[in-house]
Each structure stands twice: as C-alpha cells, then as structure tokens.
Amino acid sequence: MPASFRILPERGLVYVQYSGFIRLADTQRLIQAYLAHPDRHPGQKQLVDLAAVTGFEQDFVGLMAVQAAKAAIFDPGGRTQTLMVYFAPSDVSFDMARHILRSWHGVSTVIATVQRHEAEALDILGQRERRLEDLLSAAR
C-alpha cells in the first residue's frame, strides 16, 4: 500500500508513511481512513515519512484541494494548530515535500517543515528517539 498511518495516542502523534509512486488518490484514501479512526483528534502532531517515495503525481491544483480538505479535518473550527514534519531524505522525497509545503502556505492552522534527517525530524516533534524504527518499536 503506497500510504498508511499509525496513531500513537500516548504521544499525541500520527506516523504517516508513503512508499513508491504517490498519487493524490492515495492521500484521499488515507484521509478517509484517518477520519474513521477512533483515536483521531485535532492537534495531533503528524510525522510524514517520505523516505520510500520513488515519484509523485505533480498536480499542484489537485494538491491544493486535498490540503484544504486536510486543514479542515485537522481543526474544523480553525482554533488548533497542527505540527507537520515531513521526513524527506532523498532528492525525490525532498522535492515532494517542497510541493506539499507550498500548498500549506497561508494555512494558519498548519505549521509544516521538512527535514532530511530522522533525528532532527523526531527532535522537532519532541520525541526522545533518534531513529523512526526506535520510535515505532517503543510505541507498540
């Protein structure tokens, strides 16, 4: 599956992982699954792992529409901010993250950043682990 997520409720964190070639439809399916999850709530920090991305659909207009829908999901009342950290170690994943960051421009309820190193991404999110593997193992 090119897109999946795991909610770590004890950390107030959602781990999202993309792999392979990513289409906007993958994100739309992920949003629907996230909406239905009982542990979802506004203000959860988001760690988006793009390390395994090999390419992505470059539809900026479509991306803007998806991001607008996501902003409404994160905080329907517009009062809670969501911290989104994109882990993008490769050139392809970094390019994808840059497109995504541009789509968040002007959305005051989302604070987004891109990091090329696991330790820095985890540090921004206030996690003590230095590797994603350690974070996910500790949260089981």
N, C-alpha and C positions, 0 to 999 in steps of 0.2 A: 504494500500500500504506500503510495507516494506521500501521504500526510497522515500523521497520527498525533494524539496528545495524551498526556497523563497529568492528572491533577494531584499535586502533593499538598493536601489540605493542611497538614501540620506546619507547612512552611509558607502557606499563602501563595503558592507558586504553581504555574501551569507550564509544563515542559512540552513543547511542540517540536515535532521532528518532521522534516521534509527530506525526501530522497528521490533520486532520478530526475526525470524531466517533469517540471511542475506546470500545471495548468490552473487557471483561475477556478475551474470546476472542482479541483481538488480542495482548494481553500473553502469554497462554498459548502462542500460536503462536510468538511471539518467543522465549520461554523454550526451547521445543523446538529451535529453530534454534540458539540460543546453546549449548545443551547438546551439540549435534553438532559445533560448530566446533572445529577442531584448535588454535586459538590461545587458547581459553578456559582460564583457571586462577584459583584462589582469590586474592583480594586485588587483583584489577584494579579500579582506580577506575572509576566509572560517571558519565558526563555525560549526563543525560537532558534532551533538548531538547523542550520542550513549546510552543514559540513558535507553531507552526501548528495547535494544537488548537482546535477550534471548539466542542467539547462532549464530555461523557463520561458513560458509564453510571455511575449512582450506586448501586451495590450494595456497601455497606460490608462486609457479611458475606462476600461473594464476594471482595472485595479483600483482606480479612484472610487468606483461604485461599491466594490467589495469592501474597501477600507471604511467608507462611510457607514455601511451596514455594521461592520465590526465595532466602530466607535459607539454606535447606538446600543450595541449589545453590551459592551464593557460597562457603560454607565448610561442607562436610558434617561436619567434625569439631568445629566450634564454636570454633576457636582463632584464626582470621584475621578481622580486621575489614575491611569494605568501605566505602569512602567513596563516597557517592552525592550528586551535586549535581544538583538539578533547576533548569533554566533556564526560568523562567516569567514572561515579560514582560507578558502580558495578564491581565486580571481572570479570564477563564475558565481560563487555564492555571495561574494562581496558586491558584485555588480547587481545581483538580485536584491540584496539588502538596500543598496543605494536607491534603487527604483522604489522600493517599499517606503523608505524614509521620506522620499519626496512626496509620496502620496499622503503622508501624515502631516505635511506642512499645513499649518493653520488649524489643526485639530487640538484644541487646548486640553482635552481630557486624556490625551495620549502623549507620554514622554517616551521617545524612542531613540535608541542608539545602536550602533553596530560595533562589534568587537571581533578581532581576528584571533584572539587567544582565549582559551577556556577559562583560565584563572581570572582574567580581567572581567569576563562576562559574569562569572559567578560572584566576584567581588562586588560589582555594581549592584547585584541583586541581594547582597548581604548574606551570601552563603559561605560557610567556612571551608567547603571542599574546593580543591583546585582543578579537579577533572570532572567532566559530566558523568563519567562512569561511576565515580565515587558518590556523587550526589544521588544518582538513581539507585545505587545499591543501598545507601544509608536510608533512603526513604521507603524501602519495601516493607 
